[in-house]
Amino acid sequence: MTNPRVTNLLMVMPYQAYLAKAKAEGFRLGAVWDSRAAYRIFGGLADRYLETVEAQVDGFWLTDFDDPVAYERALREAAEEFGADLLYHVGQEESMGLATRVAEELGIGVNSAEATHLLNDKLALRHLLAERGLSPVRYADAADWRAAADLLDGFDLPVVAKPTRLSGSRGVELIGDRAAFAAWGAGLDAVGYTGPVLVEEYLTGPEFSVETISVDGAHHVIGVTAKRLGPPPLFVEAGHRHPAPPSADTDAIGALVVAMLAAAGYRSGPAHTEVKLTPAGPRLIESQARLGGDRIPRLVELATGIDIERAVFAALAGRAPAARTRDHEARIHYFALPLGVVRSVGDLSAIRALPFVDELSFPFSPGDTVPETVDWRSRHGYAVVSAETAELAARYVSEVDAKVLAAVEIDVGGVGVAA
């Protein structure tokens, strides 16, 4: 009896956490990375991070994701040298489109370039939803923010303005007047974004995300995550709980996402889709052809026992996600510190050792400045907790928050105060 042939999976931008899980699903691995992209994510740890990735795979290539000619050449050369059976981008969506197109042209893709584009591009998704009569939302688009200024006349303010090709909710802002619109546009200029933008009606209601795994065109809703948002106009996410309490509303939210994935022609892999539950019913905000950020995969595993990261690679092998083995609730809570200079940080090890604390990340040391939270990068650290009930999980979040704030002293305007 001969052993089945191992599938050579060439991944673009694989995180370390994915490697052992992909191997456990039977794949031989190659990796394509960009050292500058790694530095933007991991800072001074980037070189060591990439060395660790290289040590765990059977082929490793570096390229420049921002240079499309070099990037495409590297993908084609790596696919040939590695003997890739599948070429799959598993990282941030900015560099996903080119990789998906090359994979499709080589006949080793997981999803079509069009399906991936429809999920990742905010404008393309809005057009698709409008064409299919799904999740009606008033919107208008323009080639850049300056051309979009006149669009405001067609809406009741406030509106939501979005750059269509930035990830992680970057540049998404509630706009109440023309002065705020001009300031928003100046912010896009400051980060070098010159692409198309959307103006959308402002949707009210609680926000959720839907975590799905698709396997050969069958779309599995792993769960619905409830979000806690910060104040307008940025609405930076301040926490998540998984799962959201089940109801007819969460069923409708999941069904809407499945309909969207089917309309897009998405075949295999993860999707993270954000939805507002408005008075008129669920409305899609945006989607991405990747796992959710903000430690949501860890929340899913703590709450349900489902390793959604491993499920991505099971899906590539044609296997459905594993069944739920746990019925808990997990939460991530982001700290909100006073703005100022950190004077002292007490010992946090006792908090990390609490049995209900899965993770505690605190990014500040004495002498650091606590910034205003304007996006995910400027948040003030977080804790991940889990419990058998929602009530216990909420109590644990409050307990950890109080203990961390009591352990930190911050100089605010020349006066030292406990956080």
N, C-alpha and C positions, 0 to 999 in steps of 0.2 A: 504494500500500500504506500503510495507516495503522499508526501505532505502537501497541502494546498499552498499555492504560491503566495508569498507575502506581498501585500499591496504597498507600493512605494508612494508615500504621501509627502509631497513637497508643500510646506506651509510658509506663507508669508506673514511675518510679524508674530510668530508664536510666542506667547508668554511661557515662562518656565513651568507654571502650574499645569499647562496643557500637555507637556511632553510625556510624563509618565502615564497620563490617562489615555493619550493616543496610542502609546505602545501597548497598554493593557487591552485595547480593542484590536490589536493584531497588526498595527501598521509599522512599517519601517520609515524613519523620518528624515527629511531634509528641511533646512530652514533658510529663509531669505530675510535679512534684516537691514536696517539703515542705522548706522551708528548715531547720526544726528537726531533721528526720531527717538532712538533709545535715550539719548541725553535729555530730550525734552520731557520724557516721561520719568526717568530715573535719576536725572541729575548726575552728580559725581559718582554714582554707583553704576553708571551705564556700561563702562568697559568690563567691569567684573560680571555684570549681569549677562552680557553677550558672551563672555568666556564660558560661563556656566551653561548657557544654551548650546554653544558649539560643542562642549564636552559631552552633551547628552544626545546628539543627533549623528547621523551617518554622513551627512553632507551639509556644508554651511557656506553661505555666500553673503557678501555685503554689497550694497548698492546705494544709490541716492534716490529715494522715492520722489523727490522734487524735480528730478531730471528725467522726463518721460522716455527719452531715447536710451539713456544708460539703464534705466529701470527695466524697460522692455527687453533690452539685450541681455541683461542679467537673468531675467526670468526664463528666457528661451534657452540660454546656455545652461542654466542650472537644471531645467527640466530634461534637457538632453543628457547631460553628464550623469544625472541621478537616475535616469530611467524612470521618470515620474509617471505613475499611473493616474494620480490625481494632483492637481495644483489648486490650492485652497488658501485664500486670504482669511486669517482669523483675528486680525487686529483692528485698528481704527479705520473708519470708512473713507477718510480722505484719499488713501492710496489703494483702496479696494477695487475701484472701477477698472483701472488698467490691468490689474492682475486677473480679474474675472474675464475681461475681453481676451487676453492672451490665452488663458486656460481654455476658453471656448474655441478659439481658433486652432489650438493644438489638439482638440478633442479630448481633453483631460479635465474639463470643468465639472464643478458640482452643481452650480446654478448658471442660467444664462446671464450674459452681461446685462440684458434688458431687465430681467427680473431684479437683479441686484441694484441696478440704477433706480428702478421704480421705488424700491424700499428706501434707499439711502438719500435720494434727492427730494427735498421737501416739495419743490414745485412739481416735479414729475408725479409724485404721489398725489398731490392735490388734483392734478389733471385726471389721473386715473380714477380717483374716487368720484369726481364730477361726472365723468363719462359713464361710470357704472351705477350712478345714483346711490352711492354709499356715503353715509356720514356727511350730509350737506353742510358746507361751511362757506360763507361769503369770503372771497379772496380776490386779489388782483396782484399782478406781478410786473416787474420791470427789469431792464437789463442791469441796472445798478441803483444805488440808493438815491442819487440825484434825479434820475429819471422817474423815481417812484414818488417824488414829493407831491405831484399833482394828483396822485391816487387818493390822497387823504380826503379830497373833496367828495369822494363817492361813499364815504363811510361815516357812521356816527362814532365820535371819539369816546373812549379810547379805543385804539386798535393794537394788535400785536404785529410787530415788524420782525422779519427774520431774514438773515442771509441763508440762501437755500443750500449752500455747499459747505457749511461749517458744522462740525460735530459737537456733541456734548452740550447742547443748548447754548453754545457760544454765540453772542450777539443777538439773542432773542430778548426782546424788550417790549414792555407795555408803553405805548406812546400816547400821551394825553393832549399834546399840542404841537405846533410846528417848531417851537424852540426845542422841545424834547426830541423831535425827529431829526433836527439838524445836529444835535449833540450825539444822537445815535449814529448818524452817518459819519461824523468825525471820528467816532470810536472805530468804525469799520476801516476808515482810512488809516488809522493809527496801527492797525494790525495787518495792513496790506491787502485787505479783502476788496476786490473790485468786481465781484461776480453778481449774478442776479439776486434779487430780493423779493420777498413776499410781504404783502400787507393783508392781514386777515381780521375778520371780526373777532372781538374779544369774547371768548367763551367763559361762562361762569359755571362753577360747580366743582366738586372734589375731583382730584386728579389721580389716575392709576397708571400702572404699566402692566402689560401682559407679556409673560415670558413663555415663548413657544419653541418647540423643536419640531421641525418638519422632516419626514422620512418618505422619500419617493413620492412626494405630492400629498401625503397625509399629514395634516397639521395637528399636533398635539399641544393643547393648552396645559402647560405645567402648573401655572398658577397666576393669580392676579395680585399685584403688589399695590398697596395703598401708599400714597405719597403725602408728606407734610411739607408745604412750600413756605419759603421765606416771604418777606413783604414785597409789594410792587416797588419799582417797575421791573425788577429782575427775576423775582420768584425763584431764587436759588433754592434747590431742594435742601431741606433741613432735617429730613429723616424719612425712613421707609419702614413699613411693617408688612411682613409676608407670613401667611396669606391675608388678603383683605377678607373681612367677614363675608362668607358666602351668602348670596342672595340672588333674586331674579335679576338684579342690576348687574352683578358680576357675571352671571351667565350671559346676559346680553352683550356685555363688554367683550367677553371671550369670543362669542359668535361673530361679532363684527370684525374682530381681528382675523379670525379664520377666513371670513369672506374676503377680506382685503388680501391676504396671502394667496388665496386661490386666484383672485383677479390678477394679481401681479405675476402669476406663473412661477412662484417660488417653489422649489422642489425639496431641497435638503439643507438642514442646518438650523441654527438658532435665529430668532428674531426677537427684538425688544421694541415694543410698540406702546406709545404713550397715548392715553385716552382721557378726555374730560367727560364726566357724567353731568350733562347739562339738564335743565328742566325739560328740554325737548328730547332727551335720550342721549346715549353715548355718541361722542364725536371724536374721531381720530385727530390727534395733534401731529404726530410724526412717527416714523418707524426706522429701524436700522437692522441691517442683515448681520447682526452679531449678538452676543450676550449683553445683558445690561451691565452698566457700571455700578459704582457706589456699593460694591460688595453684595449686590443682589444675588448672584449665584450662591454665595455663602449663606445668605438668609434662606434661600430655597432649600439648601441641604439641611440646615439646622431645623427648619420647620417640617420638612416632609421626608427627609432621608434620601431624596433624589439628588444625585451628583449631576447637575445639569451640564457642567463642563465635560464630564465623561460622556454624557448623553450626546453631545455634539459629534463625537467620533464614532459612537455606536450608530448614529444616524448615517454617517458616511458609509458604514458597513451594511446599511440596510436594516438595522435593528431598532425597534421602537424603544422609547425611554423606559427605564425600570419603573416598577410600581412604587407608590408611596409606602413607606414603612413607618412613618412617624406623623403625629398629629399635634404639633406644637405651634407656637408663634415665635417668630424671630424679628428683631428690630435693629436698625442702625440709627443712631442718634448723633447729630453733629453739635458740638459744643458751640456756644455763643459767648465769647469772652468780651470784657470791656476793651475798648481800643486804647492802646498805650504800649509801654515798654515793660516786658516781663522782668520783675525784680527777683522772684524766686519761684522754684517749682519743687514741691515736696515729693516724697517717695510715692510713686504710683504703683509700686509692685503689689501692694496689698489689694488694691482695686483690681488689678489684672488677675489676681489669684482667686477672686470671688467665683464660686462655682457656676454662676449664671453668665459670667462675662467670657465671651469667646475671643474678642479682640478689643484692644484699647490702643488707639493711635493718638499721640500727642506730639505735635511737630515743633514745639517751642522750647527754648532753653533760656536761662537768664541772659538778659541783654537783647533778646529778639523783640522786634516790634510786632504787635498784633494788628493785622490789617483789617480794613473793612472787607466783609465778604461780598464780592461782586461776581464770583463764579466758583466752580468746583475747586479750582486751584487755591483759592484764598480762604477756604473754610478752616475752622479752628480745631481740627482733629475730630475723632469720633470714637464711639463705643458700639460694639455689636453684642447684643444679649439675646437669650432665648429662654422660653419658659413653657410650661404645660398649658397655660391659659393666657388669654389676652390681658386679663387684669394683672396677673403676676408680671407679665412682660412690661406693662406700663409702669408698675411699681419699681421694677428693677432699673428701668431707664432713669426714673427720677432719682433713685438712690445713687446711681453711678454719676449722674450729672452733678448732684450736690457734693459728692465726695471729691470729684475732680476740681470743681470750682473752689472748694475750700482749700485745696492743696496748692493753689496758684495765687501769687501776689503780683499785682500789676501796678506800675506807676502811671497814674492817669492825671495829667496836668500837674505833675510834681508831687502828687499825693499817692502813697502806696495804699492800695485797696485789695481785699480778697476778691478774687474773680467771682 
